[in-house]
Structures are given as C-alpha cells and as structure tokens.
Amino acid sequence: MMDNGTHLAFALERAAQDLRTSGEHESVFRYEPLTGIDQSYEIRLSPSRSTTPPYGGYVIVTGKNGGGTGFQDRSIYIARRFEISKSGAAAQITLRKNGERIEVVGVE
C-alpha cells in the first residue's frame, strides 16, 4: 500500500517531467494526500545533498497514511528545507528549471 510520502514523490516526479517538456520556466502544482484534504497533515522536505542526480533529500507527509521516502531523488532537487502544516486544504508546490535541473523552490 502506498503512503503519503511516496504519493508526493510520484507527484513531484510527474510534475518535474511535465515542466521539463514544457516551454515554461516554472510551474505550480496542487498536492493532496491519498485520502484527500479532509484532515490535518504536514509536509517536510529535507534538502538535497548533491547537485547532480541522484540528488538525495527526503520527503515526509504525515496525516492518514503518513510516510516518507527518498524516491524523488532521481529527478527533483530540493533547494532548501521546507516544512508546512495544512488542514482542510491542498498544498501548492512550486518547481523551477535551473539549467537541466528541476528544483522545488516553494511549498505553501
């Protein structure tokens, strides 16, 4: 069974691929935990340790089906530590192209 951390990692990979193939420089995508937004949850992203793939870093999403993973490290660079708490709302995650690298630059 998938947990919220793995769910976010897959969402990050999909969003990175979409941005990579688009003509855009930046994109924002909406993230909801597996069981929806009718809950309180936290998102914690730890910064990448390398500037080349695999980047490292770790994503954790709490709430129902909470969990964490480093799965996204093949395609996403996490520029700095992000920690947010949400309740009854989706998170907005901003990705930006930096050369060939796709970076997480905002989490709201």
KEZAVO-240556 format. One record per residue: x, y, z of N, C-alpha, C, O in turn. Coordinates in pm, whole numbers, plus 50000, padded with zeros to 5 digits. Atoms other than C-alpha are relative to their C-alpha. Last residue first. Layout:
XYZXYZXYZXYZ...
END
This chain:
500984992149924502635266150057498764991850028497834996750091501065008949951505775248749932499085008550088499515013950189501044994749912508305267749722498984989450037498624980949955499624986949948511555262849533498935006250090499155016750149501114995549915511495225949446500455013250061501475013850129499844997649857514125223149173498665003250065497805009850006501304995349953514225208248824500075000950152500424991150219500535004549873517795205848693498625006050027498375017649998500625013050022518855208948330499294994850125498594984750118499225007650096519555246148365499254987149970498094987449931498724993649977517625256948673500994992449913501604982749957498855004950077514015249348593501225008150037501155020450047499344990650092511575258348869501144992949929501874984949989498795005650061509035238549072500565010249902499815017649839499434992950115506435253949304501314993349957502214991150039498555002350008504335232249534500525006149871500035003249762499554994950129500835243049640501534999049997502215005150080498734992750003499435222349926500285004449857499894997749761498915005950078495765212449935501255008650014501165020550043499594993050122493475224250211501134992549932501924985449996501134997750089491465210350503500345007249872499455013149810501225005949946494345214450746498855003649908498505015349895501224996850073497895221150631498834993350073499004982950138501165007149944501195222950816498785004649924498615016549897501284992949990504365233150634498974990850065499074978550059500905006249902508045224150647498735008350006498775020250037501364994749999510525230950366499204992450103499294980150110501005006849917514285226150392498665007349990498605019649998499824997249857516285240050100498954992250077498104985650017499074988949981516775236249723500315003050147501425007150180500694992449896515195201949687500975010750048501985007750111499064993949907516475188249355499205008350099498405016650058500334987349934514005165449182501125004350094501594996450176500434989650092514555137948923499765013750061499555023449987499525001950137516335107949069499705012149911500415014649813498634994750017515915119949429500584997949861501635003749829499974989050096512125115349415501405004449963501575012649873500215004550137512325081149581500165011149896500635008649785499014992450075513765094749906499874997249851500755000749773499175006950097510725083250100501065009549944500955021749960498934992450062508325092050379500814991549905500764979249911498795007450033505095081250541501025009049933500785020949912498744992949997501665091450663501184991149965501144979049986499065006050096498625071250554501335007349994501965007749889500425013750030496285094650746500944994749892501235001949796501455001350018498295125550836499644985449981500474976650004500695006449888502055129850785498504999249968498115000649852501344994449990503925136650461499294992350111499174980150104500875006149899507685131450458498665007349993498615019649987501324993949984510025138350167499214992050103499224979750102501035009049949513765131250169498705007750012498695019550047501154993149945516875145650010498914990050035498984978349998500205002049857519315128649782498825008250046498025012749964499814988049919520205143549446499994997650151500595005150227501154998049911520675111849246500315010950101501385011350161500805011749963521365130149028500884988150036501964986549978500235008550117523725160249039499224987750044499314983550160500524991550107523825189349286499804992449870499364998249770499134999650118524145165449580499385009449896498165011049893498605000249956522805165849937500985001349883502175004049903499145009350074519235175549855501435001450046501865012150088499254995750117517365194550121500844988949938501294979750004498634997249958514805178550354500845002749876500614996549772499035003550104511175182150257501375003550052501635015050088498614996549967508555181350531500904995149887500904983349854499055003750105504835181850455501365004950045501535016650079498794992050018502415181950745500794994649884500794982649857498795007250040498865169350771501155009949990500955022049980498814991949975495445178550910501224991749963501264979749990499125004449892492465161350753501065010750023501215020149945500824999349878489675165050497500784994350118500374984550180499614988649917492235172050224499195001250128499415010550205500634987050019492065138650048500415010450103501275008050187501405000649956492785102450142499335013649996498285015550058500755011250058495985100049938498525000150036497684997449950499685013349950497255134350044499094989449939498054992649882500935004649897496525163949814500464986350049500864978049968499845013349939499165182249612498954997950108498735006350194500815001949880498465211149374500214985850049500074976249973500995010650004501085220149118499384998350137499975001850239500555002549867502945252249050499014988649985498144988949898501375004949992505155256248744499624997950146500484995750232500465002949865508305275048647498574994649993497814998049903498854999549911510425281248337499634995550141500494991150217500074991249883507775271348084501284999150083502044989550073499204988350033508305256747737500085009850117500635020750104500764988050034507075223347862500975011149958502185009849973500405000650140508975190447848499195012249954498885013649836498825002450085510915195648172499635000649852500405005849771499274987450013507875210648344501184998549905501455007549825500854990650073505755179648274500735013449978500685019049869500005004350141508605156748380499165009549915499565013249805498684996850054509055176348704500074996249852500605003949771499974985550021505305174948775501345004449940501385013449856500894996850112505285137148725500055014949967500165018849850499385005150123508335132548950499155003349877499695007649775498864991550033506885155049220500664995749871501015004049788500584987550051503575136049213501115009849960501015016549858500495002750135505455102949248499445012749937499675015449819498815002250083507365116749550499594997349855500205002949763499434987050034504105130449697501224998349910501405006149816500984993350087502445096049679500535013749957500435017449840499785005850133505585080349826499065006449898499465009049784498684995650045505335103950123500314994949861500805002449776500034986150049501565098950153501365004949951501425012549854500184990249894501835060950181500075014049939500415015649822499244987650012501265034749911499725009050120498615009350172500844988250000500005000050000500895012550000501905013150070
END
